[in-house]
C-alpha cells in the first residue's frame, strides 16, 4: 500500500480515488464509517443496559437515552460533514480526531457507570432502620421517601419487602413460646386504605366472623387516617381496651378466643418518627404499602386489599418475599381496597406452591350472593359502625342486607385463605353459620373480656 499521505498540504488537489493510509486513522470515509458503526453499537449497548438493567432507575434510563440519541445524531452529522470536506478537497489530516474520540470516551464511561452499584434492597433496609431508630432528620426522611417515589423504586417488590422487613424488626413482635402450634396458622385481613370510598369497617367485622368459624385471626389495625372510623376506633367503641394488650399476651388470647386485635400504635412505637411527616408530605409513599405487611404477629396467610390495581402484583410479590405462604390480594373495580359487593374484584393469589395466579371475583358467580352498590355499604362514625356491628353479630340484619353481604364476601375470602373453607361459596356458608350460631358474637365478647382483665 502506498506510503504517500492521504491528503496533500493545503492548496494542492487530491488525486482520486481516495486510498486508505494505515497511519492516519480518521482520515477517510471508510475508517470513519467504521468508527460510527462502533459508536452506534456501543451506544445501543449502553441504552439497552440502562433500559433493561434491573438496577437502574427509570429516570436515569430516560435521561441517558435522550443523551445517547443526541450523541448518535452528532456522530451522523460529523460523518456527513467529513465526507463533504473530502469531496470538496478541503479536508486536512486529523481534523476529525477530537470529536469522535470525545464521544467514544463518553459512551465508554456511560456503560462503565451502568455497572456501578445502584440502590439495592439492602440500602432500603438500612435507610428504614435509620429512620426507625430516629437517626434521620425530617428533611432526610422526606428526601428519601420522595426520591423512592419519583424514581419508581417503590414499585420494586424487593425494595418494598426490604422496607417491610426493616419496619417489622423495630416492632414489638409477638412471641409464640408455649404456643408453637399456632405458627403457620395465624391469619389477617387488612387494606392499604386511601381508596376514598369511606365504606363500613368490613375487614374488622369479617375478621371476627372468620374467627367464629374457626380461623385464628390476629387483626392488625390503627385509628382512622382518612375515613370516619378506623378498625381501632371500632374496637374501642365496642368496649375493647386494645391499647392494653401486650405482645406476650397475644398468642394466649388467640389460642383461647381465636381472635386478637393488635393496635398499631402499641406495637410500632418507632413509627412516631414518620407519622407527622407522612401527613405533611401528603402523597402516597412506600409506607402506604408497609402497613399491611408489618403485622407483628407475622401471619403467613393474609387477605390484603389495595386501592389500585396497578399495585396488586407488586403487593403479591412483596408479600411472597416477606414469607407469606397463602394470600389473596384484592382490588374492587371501583378501586376499592376490599372485595367489592358492587361487581368485579381483581385478585392476585399466592398459592402454597409459591405460584401467583391472577383473576377476578364476582359476588353472584363466585360467592352466590347479591350485588349492592357501594352507596349502600357506606360507613358512619365509630359509634354508628359499632351499632351496626352489634346488629350483625346478633343476627338482626335481614337476609341480603348490603352490609351483611359485604361482610360475608370478605369473611369467606379469609376462610378460604386460612384453609377453613374449600372455596368461596363454602366460605360464605361457614361465615353465615358463624353469625347465626352466635359464635362470632362469642368471639368478640371473649376478646373484650380478655382486654378488660388488663385494666
N, C-alpha and C positions, 0 to 999 in steps of 0.2 A: 504494500500500500504506500502511496506517495507520502513523503515526509514534508511536502510543501504545506504551509499553513492554509487552513481552510479559507480564511478571509485575508485579503490583501490590506495594506495600510490604507487609511482614509484617502479618498480621491482617486483610487485606482479601481478599475472594473473587475468583477469576479467572473472567472470562467465557469460556465455551466456545463454539465450538471454539477451540483454541489456534492462533494465527496466527504465521507466520514474521516475525521482525523482523531485517532485514539487519545492524543494528548490534550484535546480540547473537548471536555465532557458535555458542556451545554451549548455547543456552537452550531448545531444543525437541527433540522426538524425531527429527524429520526430519534436521536437521543433525547431530545426534549419531550417528544411524544412518549417515550419510554418512562421518563420521569413522571409525566402526567398520569400515565396508567398506574404507576406505583402509588402516586398520591391518592388517586381515586380508590384503589384497593385499601390503602391504609385508612383513609377517611371512612370508607364503608365499614371496615372492621371496628373502628372506634365508635361509630354511630350504633352499630349493632350491639356492641357490648354495653353501651350506655342505655339503649332502649330495652334490652332483654336481660341484662345482668340483674340478678335479684337483690344486689346490694346497693343499687343506685336509685336515688330518688327520681320521681318523675320530673321534678323541676329542673334538676341538673341535666337530665337527658334532653329535655326540651331546649334548654339554653345551648347545649353543645351541638345539637342537631342544627339549630339555626346558624351557629358559628361555622360549622363544617360546610354548610351549604354556601355561605359566602366565600369560604376558602376554595371550594371547587369552582365557583364562578370566577374567582380571581385567577385561578390557575388556567382556566379555559381562555379567559381574556388575554392573559400573558402569552399563552401559546400562539394565539392568532396575531397578537402584536408582534411577536418574534418572527412569525412567518412572513408578515407584511414587510418587516425590516429587511429580511433576506431577499424577498422578491424585488424590492426596490434597491437592493445592493447598498443599503445604508447601515447594515449591522456591523458592529465591531466585536472583536473577540471578547468572550466572558461577560458581555453586557447583561446576561440573564442569571448570573450565578447567585446574586444576593436574594432576590425574591423567592425563587424555588427552594433555596436552602432554608430560608426562614420558615416557609410554610411547612416544609418537611419536618423540621425540628419541632414546630408547634404540634403537629399531629402525633409525632412520636411521644412527646411529653403528655399529650392528652390521653393516649392509650395507656401509658405507664401510670398516669394518675388514676385511671379507672380501677387499677388493682390495689390502690392504696386502701387500707382498712376503712370501711364505712361504718355507719351507725348500726350496731348489732343488738340482738335481744339482750345480751349481757350488759351493754351500755344502758339500755332502757331499764333493766332491773336495778342497776347501780343508781341511776337517776331517781327512780321511785324510792329506793332505800334512803337516799339523802333527803328527799322531801319528807318522808315519813319520820325521819329522825329529827326533823326541824333544823337541819343544817343549811337548807337553801333559803335564800331571801325571796320575798314575794315577787320581785322583778325576775329573778332566775326561774321561779316556778312558772310564771306567766310565759316567759320566753320559751321554756321547754314545751309546755302544753300547746302553745300556738304553733311552734315550729313543727311538732309532730303532726298537727292538723294540716298546715299549709303544704308540707312535703308529702302528705299522704302516707306517712309511716304508721299512723293509727289504723290503716287498712291492712296491715300485715299481721296475720294471726299469731306469728311468732313473737312480735313486739307486744301485742295485746296480752298474750299468755304470760310473757315475762313480767309485764307490769302487774298482772293479777297475782302471780306467784310472790312478787316482792310485797305487794299490799297485804296479802294474807300472812306473810311472815311477821308482820308487825301487829297482827291482830291477836286478841286473846282467844287462842284456839281451844276447841272442845276436846278434852281427853276422853278416851274410851276405856280407860282402865276399869277392869271388872265388868265391862260391857262390850267385850270384843265381838260378841255375836251380832251386834248392830252394824259392825263395819261392813260396808258394801251394800247396805240395805236402807240407808238414810236417803230421803228424797227432799226436793224443794221445788216450789213453783214460784216464779218471780218474773218481773218485767223490767225493761230498761226505763220505762216511764217516758215522758216527753211526747206522747202521741197527741196530746191536746184534746182528747175526747171526753175526759173527766167522767169516766164510767164508774159504776159501782165497784167496791173493793172485791172483785171476783176472785183474785188469786188467793187472798187470805181466807175467804169463805170456802173456796174449793179445797184448800189445804186441810181445813177442819173436817170437811165432808169426806175427803180421801182417808184421813186418819181414822174416821169412824168405820171405814170399810176395811181397815187393816194395814194401811201404809204407815211407815214410820217417817213422819214429816217434821223436819227442822226448818221452820219458816223464818227466813231472814228478811228483815224489813226495817223501815225507818218512818219518820214523820213525813207529812206531805211536803213536797217541794213546789209543785205547780198546781196540783189538784186541791180540792177542798178537804179531802180526807186520805191520809196515808194508812198503810197497814198497821203501823204502831198506834196511830190515833184511834183506829177502830178497836184494837185490843184494849187500849186504856179506857175507851168509852164503855166497853163491856165489863169493866171492873178488874181487868188483869193487871197486876203490878209487874209489868215486863222489865222494868229497869232494875229489878232486884234479883233477876235470875243470873247467877254467876256461871262461868264456863264449866266448872267442875260439877255442876248440878244438872246440866243439860242431858247427859246420857241417861241418868237415872230417871228423869222426868219422861224422856222419850220411851224408856223401857216400860214405865208404869202406865202412861196415858196415850202413847202413840203420837203425841203432838207436843212441840215446844216452840215458842216464839223467841227468836234471838234479836234483841233490839240493837240495831246497828251502832248506835252511839255508845253503847256499853262495851261492844266487842271491837270497835275500831277507834280507840282514843287518838291514834296518830292522825286521823283524818281532820282533826282540828286545824292542822297546818294548811289545809287547802279548802276547807268548807266555805269560808267567806270569799276567798279569791275566785272560786268557781262561779259564784253569783256575780262578781264584778266582771269577769270575762264575758259572761252572757252568751257564749257559743258552746255547742257540744264539744267535749274533749274526750280523751281516752277514758276518763273516769266514769263517763256515762256507760261505757262497756264493762267496767270493772265491778260495779255493784252486784250484778247477777252472778259474778264469778268469784266473789270473795266471801262466801258463806263460811264462817269459822268452824262450822260442823263438818265441812268438807263432804257434802253429799256427792255421791258418784252417779246418781240418777236425778235428772232435773228436767223441768219444763221451763223454757225461757222465752218470754215474749219480747220481740224487738219492734221498734216503732217505724222501721223502714225495711223493705225487702232487700235493699242494697247491702245491708249488714247481716243478713241472715246466714249466708255461707261463712262469712268472717266469724260470726259468733260460734257457729258449729265447729269450725276448725280450731278456734281458740279454746273452746271447752274441751275438745278432744286432747289438746296439748297439755291441759292442766290436770288430766287424769280422769275426766268424766267418762263413764263406761256406756251409759244409756242416756240419751237426751232427745228432746223434741223442741226445736227452735221454731217459733211460730210468729206469723205476722198477718193480721187480717188485711183483706184487700183495701180496707179504708185506712191503712197504715195504723192499725190498732195493735197494741202490744199484748194481745190476748187472742185466744181462739174466738173468732167473731161469730155472734149469733145472727148476723145480717146476711151472710153469704160465704163466699170462698175465703179460705185461710191458706196462705202458703206455708209450707213446712220444710224443714231440713232435719232429718232424723239420723242420729248417731246410733248404730246398732252395736251389740256386744262384740261383734267381729271387728269393729273399727270402721266399717263402711259407713258412708254418709249417703243417704238417699234423699231425693227431692220430690215433692209432690204437693197436692192440695187437699184440703178437707172441706166438707160442706155439712151443715147441721142435719139436713134431711138425708143425704146419701150415706154419710158415714156414721152418724150418731142416732138416726131415727127420731130426731127432734124437729120442731118447727123453727122457722126463721123469724127473727124480730129485728126491726130497725134499731140502730144504736140510740136513737132518741128515747126508746123505751127502757134502756138499761142505764140511764144517767144516774150518777150518784149524788148524794147530798153531803151535808157536813158529817162529821164523825158520829154525832148522836143520831141523826136520821139513818145513817147506814147501820148503826148498832141496832136500831129498832127493826130494820129490815132483816138483819142477821138473825135476830131473835125470832121473828115470824117464820123465817125459813127453817130454822132448826126445830121449831115447834110444829112444823108441817102445816102452817097456816096459810101458805101461799097456794092459790088454786093451780090445778093442773095446767101446764103450758104457760105459766106466768113467765114473762120475759126474763126476769132476773133469775128465777129458778132454773130455766133452761140454760141461761148464760153460765150459771154455776155448774150445772150438770156437764156441760160441754168440757169445761176446763178441769173439773174433778175427774172425769172419765179419762182424759189425756194423762193426768198424773198417775192414775191407777194402772194404765197400760205401761207407762214407763217404769213404774215401780215393780211390775210383774204380778200385781194382784189381779188384773183383768187381762183376758187374752186378746180382746180387741175393743174398739171404741164403744160399740153397742153394749158389750158386756160391761164396760166401764160405767156407762150410763145406768145400767140396771143395778150394779153394785152401789153406785153413788146414791141413787134414789132410795135403795133399801137402807143405806146408812142414815138417811134423813127420817124415813118413815118409822124405822125401828127405834129412833131416839139415840142411836149410838153416836152420831155426830154431836148432838147436844151434850151427851155424857162426856165426850172427849174434851170439849171446850170447858165444861164446868170442872172437870178433874184438873185441867191445866190451871184454871183460875184459882182453885183451892191450893194448888202447889205454890203459886206465886204469893198467896196470902200468908202462907207459912213463914215467908221471909220478912214479913212486915214487923 
